[in-house]
């Protein structure tokens, strides 16, 4: 496992995927508080702004900044979690790299597990640095939030992104092209979004983790989304085991 994990991490570094993920997440984390704080000031200085617009715009506060932080990281993070690993398995099957690796004493479970862990480590680094930058700007521009709550928020964000990493690796395993893998993942994203419109289901869907994390940071009194957390972990495990089951029956 360690050898394959190092190989995966070197590959992510060599192809600049590591840098892309970390850079995009860092910028996303920092730009949220900055945009909430300074966008009204920028609009006030721009010519042609409709009269009265500034009066109806809400006063920037820490809740708006946290919302923007969560929205930026969750949306851009999901896109990265689909695009970055979409060729992780199908690309190596097509190029023959998978056959070469599996000709050695390496199990298919280790092969897939190393890919999931490597991608998870990359996104963990991105979320960690984005969290540090976002927390700093939230503190100096608005107010210093509880570190434990902010840490919990980012942990829930990471869990949410891990779900899409696992889904995309599953799609990459069962697909014949990386674009098909991305299509399957985006399709599942849309499907989960549609399910979120059902009031009886929304508290148990992965998107409920974002609202829970927001409440923990802002110290709001809301019902913990343990059900949503359990569903998210179940999807991660199911996607990995499902991909492994298919992978074991494929001719490489």
KADA-V938399 format. One record per pair of residues at least 6 apart in sequence whose C-alpha atoms are under 7 Angstrom apart, sorted by the first residue. I is the first residue (numbers start at 1). J is the second residue. If there is no record, write none. Layout:
<<I & J> <I & J>>
//
This chain:
<<1 & 110> <1 & 114> <4 & 114> <5 & 114> <5 & 118> <8 & 115> <8 & 118> <9 & 118> <12 & 18> <17 & 84> <18 & 122> <21 & 80> <21 & 123> <21 & 126> <22 & 125> <22 & 126> <25 & 73> <25 & 77> <25 & 126> <25 & 127> <25 & 130> <26 & 126> <26 & 129> <26 & 130> <26 & 133> <28 & 72> <28 & 73> <29 & 69> <29 & 72> <29 & 73> <29 & 130> <29 & 131> <29 & 133> <29 & 134> <30 & 130> <30 & 133> <30 & 134> <30 & 137> <32 & 65> <32 & 68> <32 & 69> <32 & 72> <33 & 65> <33 & 68> <33 & 69> <33 & 137> <33 & 138> <36 & 60> <36 & 64> <36 & 65> <37 & 60> <43 & 49> <61 & 142> <62 & 142> <62 & 143> <74 & 157> <77 & 161> <78 & 161> <78 & 164> <81 & 161> <81 & 164> <81 & 165> <82 & 164> <82 & 165> <82 & 168> <82 & 182> <82 & 185> <83 & 182> <85 & 165> <85 & 168> <85 & 169> <86 & 168> <86 & 169> <86 & 172> <86 & 178> <86 & 181> <86 & 182> <87 & 172> <87 & 178> <88 & 169> <88 & 172> <89 & 169> <89 & 172> <89 & 173> <90 & 172> <90 & 173> <90 & 175> <90 & 176> <90 & 177> <90 & 178> <91 & 178> <92 & 98> <93 & 99> <93 & 252> <99 & 252> <108 & 248> <109 & 244> <116 & 166> <120 & 162> <124 & 158> <127 & 154> <127 & 158> <131 & 154> <138 & 144> <139 & 145> <145 & 217> <146 & 217> <149 & 216> <149 & 217> <150 & 217> <152 & 213> <153 & 213> <153 & 214> <153 & 216> <153 & 217> <156 & 209> <156 & 213> <157 & 210> <160 & 206> <163 & 232> <163 & 235> <163 & 236> <166 & 236> <166 & 239> <166 & 240> <167 & 185> <167 & 239> <168 & 181> <168 & 182> <168 & 185> <170 & 239> <170 & 240> <170 & 242> <170 & 243> <171 & 181> <171 & 184> <171 & 185> <172 & 178> <172 & 181> <173 & 243> <173 & 247> <174 & 243> <174 & 246> <175 & 181> <195 & 201> <195 & 202> <196 & 202> <196 & 205> <202 & 208> <203 & 225> <203 & 228> <204 & 227> <204 & 228> <204 & 231> <205 & 228> <205 & 231> <206 & 228> <206 & 229> <206 & 231> <206 & 232> <208 & 225> <208 & 228> <209 & 225> <209 & 228> <209 & 229> <212 & 224> <212 & 225> <215 & 221> <215 & 222>>
//
